[in-house]
Amino acid sequence: MEGIIKESILKHLEERKVIRNSQHGFSKGKSCVTNLISFYDEMIKYGVIGTDALIEDLLHWKTLYVAGRLQKPVKILTQNENGKLQAALVSNLKSAVTAAFLMLPESFSEEDLYMQIAGLSYSGDFRMIIGEDRSKVLNIVKPNVPHFQKLYSNILQECPQVVYKHQLGRLEIDKSPEGQFMQLMALPRTLQQKITSFVDPPGKNRDVEEVLLQVAHDPDCGLVVYQGISGIVRSSSLIQSSKTILTAGLKKSVTYSMKKMYKMTKGWLRKTS
């Protein structure tokens, strides 16, 4: 289960020594690291993140780690009245829609959109090559389309660049260079910087806006956006995987990885049968 762990839950974990001293990354104010713990004989993965670091990732996609998980329907256990956090959560959803629009054709289904959004945080993740069920994104979206609709319906209805045919489950977006430029300018800062580094030749150091205008006119605009997202996720997935081994220990990490491999093989056999 993924969600935002409140201070009271963290205090409970610390007082009962569930979090060891070696797991310093799980203390208040530290950056987010996933770990594995036994909970009622089940293995669960959890993470703790400070509010400021959470807002930073939601707004700018610095790692797209927590932001990516919160682009999907999740169970929020409890939520405070932090106005900046609420605004950042909404901003993250809008950014996910914008990025997905840039990678989709002019006309597409609602399910296509949710597949694109759900796949953002797995783009470039080496674990999707070995260790994850190849149908993971499909398995997330298929049974949860009503939850995705609840999460994104208002954003789609208010977006001026999309024709949202809710009853038909279809959408049409503006794929003109002008429309794509507006979408590129609305992307999170880190993604804009990644795109610029891919497109701008070394030493040229052009303005971000100038580079994004060039990308907006590129027939492969969607591919460039995908490469930018993959660059963020690839670095993040490698760092998080190594931290999991360090904090959870080799035995738990191997056990968890073997279960992932089993699910991947099972999914592959299901598709080929």
C-alpha positions, -999 to 999 in steps of 0.1 A, spaced: 0 0 0 13 34 -9 3 66 8 15 95 29 27 84 63 18 109 90 41 119 118 20 99 143 26 67 123 63 74 120 66 81 157 49 47 163 74 30 141 104 47 158 92 40 194 87 3 187 121 1 170 106 -10 136 130 15 120 166 6 129 194 32 134 209 21 101 178 32 84 186 69 89 169 79 56 135 71 72 137 98 98 118 130 97 133 156 74 154 130 54 149 122 18 127 94 6 141 59 5 121 27 1 126 -2 24 111 -36 32 97 -46 65 77 -76 78 42 -67 88 19 -94 100 40 -120 81 37 -100 49 65 -81 32 56 -45 26 76 -16 11 74 18 27 90 52 25 92 84 45 97 118 30 98 153 45 70 177 33 94 201 16 111 173 -3 77 160 -13 65 193 -26 98 197 -45 92 164 -63 56 171 -70 62 205 -85 95 200 -104 98 162 -109 133 162 -94 133 124 -91 97 116 -103 98 90 -75 70 101 -52 54 123 -78 50 93 -101 32 72 -75 8 101 -67 -1 103 -104 -20 71 -99 -50 64 -77 -37 58 -42 -52 54 -7 -46 86 13 -46 75 49 -47 110 64 -41 144 50 -32 178 67 -43 212 56 -10 223 42 -20 246 13 13 244 -5 11 206 -4 -25 206 -17 -15 229 -46 15 207 -54 -6 176 -56 -29 192 -81 1 206 -101 16 171 -103 -16 157 -118 -18 186 -144 19 180 -153 12 143 -158 -17 151 -182 5 176 -201 34 152 -205 10 125 -217 -6 148 -242 28 155 -258 34 118 -263 0 109 -276 -15 113 -311 -41 140 -319 -71 117 -310 -70 89 -284 -91 70 -259 -94 78 -222 -77 45 -214 -48 54 -237 -43 86 -216 -43 67 -183 -19 41 -197 4 69 -207 1 86 -173 6 54 -153 37 46 -174 55 79 -168 73 68 -136 84 35 -152 99 51 -184 136 44 -183 134 23 -152 159 -6 -156 136 -28 -135 110 -28 -163 135 -48 -184 143 -74 -157 124 -77 -125 89 -63 -133 59 -77 -150 58 -63 -185 20 -59 -181 24 -38 -149 10 -6 -163 -19 -24 -180 -26 -42 -147 -27 -8 -129 -50 9 -153 -75 -18 -164 -92 -24 -131 -89 12 -120 -103 33 -149 -131 47 -127 -105 58 -101 -84 74 -128 -115 92 -141 -122 105 -106 -87 118 -102 -84 135 -136 -119 143 -148 -119 180 -135 -85 187 -150 -95 173 -184 -128 193 -184 -110 225 -175 -81 221 -200 -86 246 -229 -64 225 -253 -84 193 -252 -119 183 -264 -130 158 -238 -159 136 -251 -166 120 -217 -195 99 -228 -175 84 -257 -143 80 -237 -124 99 -264 -102 130 -263 -87 153 -290 -58 176 -284 -41 205 -302 -10 191 -319 0 223 -336 35 237 -329 19 265 -310 -2 241 -289 28 219 -282 50 248 -272 24 259 -246 24 223 -232 62 222 -232 64 255 -213 40 240 -187 62 210 -180 80 207 -146 114 224 -144 136 193 -142 119 178 -173 124 210 -193 161 210 -183 165 173 -193 149 180 -227 172 210 -232 203 189 -224 192 163 -250 185 188 -278 210 216 -272 244 209 -286 273 210 -260 286 245 -255 257 263 -272 238 271 -240 206 284 -256 177 297 -236 153 269 -224 124 287 -241 143 288 -274 150 251 -272 115 242 -263 102 262 -293 124 241 -315 111 209 -300 75 220 -305 82 221 -342 99 187 -342 78 158 -356 95 137 -329 84 160 -301 68 132 -281 99 110 -284 120 139 -270 97 143 -241 99 106 -234 137 107 -235 136 135 -209 113 116 -186 134 84 -190 165 104 -180 149 114 -147 135 80 -139 166 60 -149 189 79 -124 162 77 -97 156 40 -101 193 32 -99 197 53 -67 166 39 -50 175 3 -58 210 7 -43 196 24 -12 170 -4 -7 199 -29 -5 218 -8 20 188 -1 43 167 -33 40 197 -57 39 208 -81 12 185 -110 23 153 -90 22 162 -73 -10 170 -107 -27 137 -121 -14 118 -91 -27 136 -93 -61 128 -130 -65 91 -123 -59 93 -96 -86 110 -120 -110 83 -146 -103 56 -120 -111 74 -110 -143 77 -146 -155 41 -153 -146 30 -123 -166 51 -133 -196 37 -168 -195 1 -155 -193 7 -133 -224 23 -161 -245 -4 -187 -235 
